[in-house]
Amino acid sequence: MSRTTERGSVSIEVAVLAPAFIALMVLAGVAGRSAVAAEALDAAAHDAARAASISRNPTDAKEQARRAAQEQLDWHGLDCGAAPTLTFAGRVGNSDTGFDDAYRSALGQNATVTVKVECRVSFRDLRLNALPGMPTENKIEASFTSPLDRYRSRR
């Protein structure tokens, strides 16, 4: 086989493989952004639940939890597009209760509060038209449970 028959084969190989390589890089970017967002949400949920658990009443607890979650997300540089959604739950003894009911539990009784943080992470800047059906955003959520002090008075 002479060299003239292989002429241009590298150009064809590059033309065929380049879109696949670019698509792979975009998918790696999506996976990386999702992993970083999941880590940031875990930290935000932890801080939010801890801030809620040291508050004395459910109204202050929700406000402190929102503030702690937003500060953690800002520190990580995560932009949720819209404000992150926080969901609150409570548990007294072995029974699931409302968040407010956890603060009404009797002194000496085990009670916990759970905060779930949800965020929609955008991939619009990573969108590749060559990948039809690629999502433009991903909903990521994390939750954390923190105990209320058994012997601390609550209002």
C-alpha positions, -999 to +999 in steps of 0.1 A: +000+000+000+014+034-009+013+065+011-009+083-013-039+059-005-038+069+032-038+106+024-065+125+043-073+097+067-062+117+097-085+145+088-114+120+086-105+104+119-104+138+136-137+148+120-153+117+133-138+116+168-139+153+177-176+155+183-175+124+205-145+139+225-164+172+229-195+154+241-174+134+266-159+166+280-194+182+284-207+151+302-177+152+325-185+189+332-221+180+341-209+151+364-184+174+380-208+202+386-233+178+401-207+163+425-196+198+437-233+208+441-241+177+461-211+184+484-222+220+489-258+209+496-246+184+522-227+211+540-257+235+537-281+209+551-258+202+580-254+238+589-291+245+585-301+216+608-275+226+634-286+263+633-323+251+637-315+228+666-298+254+687-327+279+683-353+281+711-385+283+689-395+270+655-399+305+639-364+315+648-352+281+639-365+283+603-350+318+599-316+307+612-317+275+591-324+295+559-296+320+567-271+292+575-279+273+543-276+303+521-243+313+537-229+279+531-241+278+495-226+313+489-193+302+505-192+273+480-201+295+452-232+274+442-259+293+423-292+275+426-308+299+400-337+305+424-335+305+462-329+270+476-360+252+489-358+242+526-382+216+540-385+211+578-395+180+598-394+170+634-393+138+655-402+134+691-391+101+707-398+075+681-426+093+663-424+116+633-440+149+642-441+184+627-412+207+630-430+229+654-441+200+676-404+191+682-400+224+699-431+218+721-418+185+734-413+181+771-380+187+787-359+155+790-376+140+759-355+132+728-364+154+699-347+160+666-352+184+637-345+176+601-338+201+573-338+191+537-322+216+512-331+214+475-314+232+447-318+232+409-283+233+394-282+247+359-262+232+330-273+258+304-237+271+299-226+235+293-254+226+269-243+210+236-267+209+207-250+177+195-265+159+225-302+159+221-322+154+253-294+167+275-310+182+306-305+219+312-307+215+350-306+189+377-325+189+411-301+180+439-311+176+475-296+168+508-309+165+544-295+164+578-310+156+612-298+173+644-309+167+680-325+193+702-310+197+736-331+176+760-326+198+789-328+233+773-360+252+777-379+260+746-405+287+740 
